[in-house]
């Protein structure tokens, strides 16, 4: 667990939210949900380093063995339909040479894996695929299990470098490195996911297409924040629900009925976490993210504090929808307590960042900057 995670889930922090208090109760009473969650959390902390090694080795092999990296980049940009993600041909040789050094590539991989979505998702996907295997009475070999889980975690992780490039929030050297890495990350994800079979692969491709639509809307709103609307934000959030929902669907090997149930739960939980991320990003970066629910509500209400309150309420709506999936689960599925506990951690995470914003008294600061932003956008 990172130092940031340790702080968010410390006893003091847990006592500051209603969901946190419920988490403490489960821990003290050693309830089933906590025990299931803790089992996968501990196992994932051990396994994550092995996953990182597999990812790093695959990525290094792709980078150094590609005989035509310019063509690889061209095809990727054409598929994604975003020139911002393209690396200039004149830079490819130098960037490739830099990334061919294992220690440099390892640093870049660690940077993009340092993501809430990735770290929170890894144990969840392992729990889901195990429960689906048990439910369908279809044993999944360790290699196949690793490939399917790895592939989806890598696909989820692809959003990290893409977002950082679009936001321009790192030094140009890092952003150029991410640009060259992206096509190979996607290729690795596809290769691993394909191990699950045609139905699993089709679900991934459909989900990835939807995620690209969300990414496009996100990119468009970055350049025209004044055009943000409720409908646009729903479209923008496709980038969360598509990739995470697809991961959930494919942990059930895209087999009915768990495929749709896992999809609903994961998609809506991802949108819920997205709201929390927007609050966290505002605190860490000192600016309200464009686009985001806090920005939309701020522009409409002209009241930043109310905007963040509404964002928290929006996250609760998403989580309530995710909880519907729990009611759809077959009675014999043993993973329900795990998922209930997981949703408590998500709820606490969002409430923690809202409370942190209040504690730091950041609303006046954001209100002042919002007024300037609105004036400049007109």
C-alpha positions in Angstrom: 0.0 0.0 0.0 1.4 3.4 -1.0 1.8 6.2 1.6 -1.2 8.0 0.1 -3.4 4.9 0.3 -2.2 4.4 3.9 -3.3 7.9 4.8 -6.7 7.6 3.1 -7.5 4.3 4.9 -5.9 5.1 8.2 -8.0 4.7 11.3 -8.3 8.5 11.7 -9.4 8.9 8.1 -11.8 6.0 8.3 -13.5 7.5 11.4 -14.2 10.7 9.4 -16.7 9.1 7.1 -19.8 7.0 7.5 -18.5 4.3 5.1 -15.1 4.4 6.9 -16.8 3.6 10.2 -18.6 0.6 8.6 -15.2 -0.5 7.3 -13.7 -0.4 10.8 -16.7 -2.4 12.1 -16.2 -5.1 9.5 -12.5 -5.2 10.4 -13.1 -5.4 14.1 -15.7 -8.1 13.8 -13.7 -9.9 11.0 -16.8 -10.0 8.9 -16.9 -12.1 5.7 -16.7 -9.1 3.3 -13.5 -7.8 4.9 -11.9 -11.2 5.1 -12.6 -11.9 1.4 -11.4 -8.4 0.4 -8.3 -8.7 2.6 -7.4 -12.1 1.2 -7.3 -10.7 -2.4 -5.7 -7.5 -1.4 -2.8 -9.3 0.3 -2.5 -11.7 -2.6 -2.5 -8.9 -5.1 0.2 -7.0 -3.3 2.4 -10.0 -3.7 1.3 -10.7 -7.3 1.5 -7.1 -8.5 5.2 -7.1 -8.7 5.1 -10.2 -10.9 2.5 -8.6 -13.1 4.7 -5.5 -13.4 7.7 -7.7 -14.5 5.6 -9.5 -17.1 4.3 -6.2 -18.4 7.8 -4.6 -18.5 9.4 -7.6 -20.2 6.7 -7.7 -22.9 6.9 -4.0 -23.5 10.6 -4.0 -23.7 10.5 -6.9 -26.2 7.9 -5.1 -28.4 9.9 -1.9 -28.4 13.3 -3.3 -29.4 12.0 -5.9 -31.9 9.7 -3.6 -33.9 11.3 -3.2 -37.4 9.1 -0.3 -38.4 8.2 1.8 -35.3 7.1 4.7 -37.5 4.4 2.6 -39.2 3.4 1.2 -35.8 2.9 4.8 -34.5 1.0 5.8 -37.7 -1.5 2.9 -37.4 -2.1 3.6 -33.7 -2.8 7.2 -34.3 -5.2 6.4 -37.2 -7.0 3.9 -35.0 -7.3 6.2 -31.9 -8.0 9.2 -34.2 -6.0 11.6 -32.1 -3.0 13.5 -33.5 -2.1 14.7 -30.0 -1.0 11.1 -29.2 1.4 11.0 -32.2 5.2 11.2 -31.8 7.0 13.1 -34.5 8.9 10.9 -36.8 12.1 12.8 -36.1 11.9 11.9 -32.4 11.2 8.2 -32.7 14.7 6.9 -33.0 16.0 8.9 -30.0 13.0 8.0 -27.8 13.2 4.4 -28.7 16.9 4.3 -27.9 16.1 5.9 -24.5 13.3 3.4 -23.7 15.5 0.5 -24.8 17.4 1.0 -21.5 15.6 -1.3 -19.0 16.0 1.1 -16.1 14.4 4.0 -18.1 11.5 1.9 -19.3 11.0 0.5 -15.8 10.7 4.0 -14.5 8.1 4.9 -17.1 6.1 1.8 -16.4 6.1 2.4 -12.7 4.9 6.0 -13.3 1.8 4.9 -15.3 1.1 2.0 -12.9 0.9 4.4 -10.0 -2.8 4.8 -10.6 -5.8 4.5 -8.3 -7.7 2.7 -11.1 -5.0 0.2 -11.6 -4.3 -0.6 -8.0 -7.9 -0.7 -6.9 -8.8 -2.9 -9.9 -6.1 -5.6 -9.8 -7.5 -7.5 -6.7 -11.1 -7.0 -7.9 -10.5 -8.6 -11.3 -8.8 -11.5 -9.7 -11.7 -12.0 -7.3 -14.3 -11.7 -10.1 -12.6 -14.2 -12.4 -12.2 -16.7 -9.5 -15.9 -16.4 -8.6 -17.0 -16.8 -12.2 -14.8 -19.9 -12.6 -16.4 -21.3 -9.5 -19.9 -20.5 -10.6 -19.6 -22.0 -14.1 -17.6 -24.9 -12.8 -15.0 -24.1 -15.5 -11.5 -24.2 -14.1 -9.3 -21.5 -15.5 -5.5 -22.3 -15.7 -3.1 -19.9 -14.0 -1.6 -18.9 -17.3 -5.0 -18.1 -18.9 -6.2 -16.3 -15.7 -3.0 -14.2 -15.7 -3.3 -13.4 -19.4 -6.9 -12.2 -19.1 -6.4 -10.2 -16.0 -3.1 -8.8 -17.1 -4.5 -7.8 -20.5 -7.4 -5.8 -19.0 -5.3 -4.2 -16.3 -2.8 -3.1 -19.1 -5.7 -1.8 -21.2 -7.0 0.1 -18.2 -3.5 1.4 -17.6 -3.3 2.7 -21.2 -5.6 5.5 -20.2 -3.0 6.9 -17.8 -0.3 7.9 -20.4 -3.0 9.0 -22.8 -4.6 11.3 -20.3 -1.2 12.7 -19.2 -0.4 13.5 -22.9 -3.7 15.2 -23.4 -3.4 17.1 -20.1 0.3 17.9 -20.8 1.0 17.6 -17.0 4.5 16.1 -17.2 7.8 17.1 -18.8 8.0 16.7 -22.5 10.5 13.9 -22.3 8.1 11.7 -20.3 5.2 12.6 -22.6 7.2 11.6 -25.7 8.1 8.3 -24.0 4.5 7.7 -23.3 3.6 8.4 -27.0 6.0 5.8 -28.2 4.9 3.3 -25.5 1.2 3.5 -26.2 0.9 1.4 -29.4 2.9 -1.4 -27.8 0.8 -1.3 -24.6 -2.3 -1.7 -26.6 -0.8 -4.5 -28.7 0.2 -6.4 -25.5 -3.2 -5.9 -24.0 -4.9 -7.3 -27.1 -2.5 -10.3 -27.3 -3.2 -11.3 -23.7 -7.0 -10.7 -23.8 -7.2 -12.8 -27.0 -6.3 -15.9 -24.9 -9.8 -15.7 -23.5 -11.3 -16.6 -26.9 -13.4 -14.8 -29.6 -16.3 -13.7 -27.4 -13.9 -12.2 -24.9 -11.9 -10.4 -27.6 -15.1 -9.0 -29.2 -16.3 -7.6 -25.9 -12.9 -5.9 -25.5 -12.9 -4.4 -28.9 -16.5 -3.1 -28.5 -15.6 -1.6 -25.1 -12.4 -0.1 -26.4 -14.3 1.6 -29.2 -16.7 3.1 -26.7 -13.8 4.2 -24.6 -12.3 6.0 -27.6 -15.5 7.9 -28.0 -15.4 9.0 -24.4 -11.7 10.0 -24.9 -12.7 12.1 -28.0 -15.4 13.9 -26.1 -13.0 14.5 -23.2 -10.4 16.0 -25.6 -13.0 18.2 -27.4 -14.2 19.6 -24.0 -10.6 20.4 -23.0 -10.4 22.9 -25.8 -13.9 24.3 -25.3 -14.7 24.1 -21.6 -17.6 26.5 -22.0 -19.5 23.9 -24.0 -19.6 21.4 -21.1 -23.0 20.0 -20.5 -24.7 17.1 -18.6 -24.9 15.1 -21.9 -21.3 15.8 -22.7 -20.2 14.7 -19.3 -22.2 11.4 -19.6 -20.5 10.9 -22.9 -17.1 11.8 -21.5 -17.5 9.2 -18.8 -17.7 6.5 -21.4 -13.9 6.3 -21.0 -14.4 5.0 -17.4 -17.5 2.8 -17.8 -16.5 1.2 -21.1 -13.0 0.0 -20.2 -13.9 -1.0 -16.6 -17.3 -2.5 -17.6 -15.6 -4.5 -20.3 -13.1 -5.8 -17.8 -15.9 -6.9 -15.5 -17.7 -8.6 -18.4 -14.7 -10.5 -19.5 -13.8 -11.7 -16.0 -16.9 -13.9 -16.5 -15.4 -14.9 -19.9 -18.4 -13.0 -21.4 -20.8 -15.7 -20.3 -24.4 -15.0 -19.3 -25.6 -14.1 -16.7 -22.5 -12.9 -14.9 -21.1 -11.0 -17.9 -23.9 -8.3 -17.8 -23.9 -8.2 -14.0 -20.2 -7.8 -13.6 -20.3 -5.2 -16.4 -22.9 -3.1 -14.6 -21.2 -3.2 -11.3 -17.7 -2.4 -12.6 -18.9 0.3 -15.0 -20.9 2.2 -12.4 -18.2 1.8 -9.7 -15.7 3.2 -12.2 -17.8 6.2 -12.8 -18.2 6.7 -9.1 -14.4 6.5 -8.6 -14.1 9.0 -11.5 -15.9 11.6 -9.4 -13.5 11.0 -6.5 -10.6 11.3 -8.8 -11.8 14.7 -9.9 -12.0 15.9 -6.4 -8.5 14.5 -5.6 -7.0 16.0 -8.7 -8.4 19.4 -7.9 -6.7 19.3 -4.5 -3.4 17.9 -5.8 -3.2 20.1 -8.9 -4.8 23.2 -7.5 -7.2 23.5 -10.4 -10.6 22.0 -11.3 -10.1 19.5 -14.0 -11.4 20.2 -17.5 -13.8 18.5 -18.2 -15.2 17.2 -14.9 -18.4 17.2 -12.9 -17.1 19.8 -10.5 -16.4 22.1 -13.4 -19.8 21.5 -15.0 -21.7 22.1 -11.7 -19.5 25.2 -11.0 -20.3 26.8 -14.3 -24.0 26.1 -14.0 -24.5 27.1 -10.3 -21.7 29.7 -10.1 -21.0 28.2 -6.7 -17.9 26.0 -6.3 -18.8 24.6 -2.9 -22.2 23.5 -4.1 -20.6 22.1 -7.2 -18.4 19.7 -5.2 -21.3 18.8 -3.0 -23.2 17.9 -6.2 -20.2 15.9 -7.5 -20.3 13.9 -4.3 -24.0 13.3 -4.7 -23.4 12.3 -8.4 -20.8 9.7 -7.1 -23.5 8.3 -4.8 -25.9 7.9 -7.6 -23.3 6.0 -9.6 -22.6 3.8 -6.6 -26.3 3.1 -6.0 -26.5 1.9 -9.6 -23.5 -0.3 -9.0 -25.2 -1.8 -6.0 -28.1 -2.9 -8.3 -25.6 -5.4 -9.7 -25.3 -7.0 -6.2 -29.0 -7.7 -6.2 -28.8 -9.3 -9.6 -26.1 -11.8 -8.5 -27.1 -15.5 -8.2 -27.6 -16.5 -4.6 -24.9 -19.2 -4.9 -22.2 -16.7 -5.9 -19.9 -16.4 -2.9 -18.3 -13.0 -3.9 -21.2 -10.7 -2.8 -19.7 -9.8 0.6 -16.4 -8.9 -1.1 -18.2 -6.6 -3.5 -20.2 -5.0 -0.7 -17.0 -4.2 1.2 -15.4 -3.0 -2.0 -18.2 -0.5 -2.5 -17.7 0.8 1.1 -14.0 1.5 0.2 -15.1 3.4 -2.9 -17.7 5.5 -0.9 -15.1 6.3 1.7 -12.5 7.3 -0.9 -14.9 9.9 -2.4 -16.1 11.2 1.0 -12.5 11.5 2.2 -11.5 13.8 -0.7 -14.6 15.9 -0.3 -13.8 16.3 3.5 -10.2 17.1 2.7 -11.3 19.9 0.4 -13.4 21.3 3.2 -10.6 20.9 5.8 -8.2 22.8 3.6 -10.8 25.5 2.9 -10.2 25.4 -0.8 -13.6 26.5 -2.0 -12.8 30.3 -1.9 -9.6 29.7 -3.9 -11.4 27.6 -6.6 -14.3 30.1 -6.6 -11.9 33.0 -7.4 -10.2 31.0 -10.2 -13.5 29.8 -11.6 -14.6 33.4 -12.1 -11.4 34.2 -14.0 -11.8 31.0 -16.1 -15.4 31.8 -17.1 -14.4 35.4 -18.1 -11.6 34.2 -20.2 -13.7 31.5 -21.9 -16.3 33.9 -23.2 
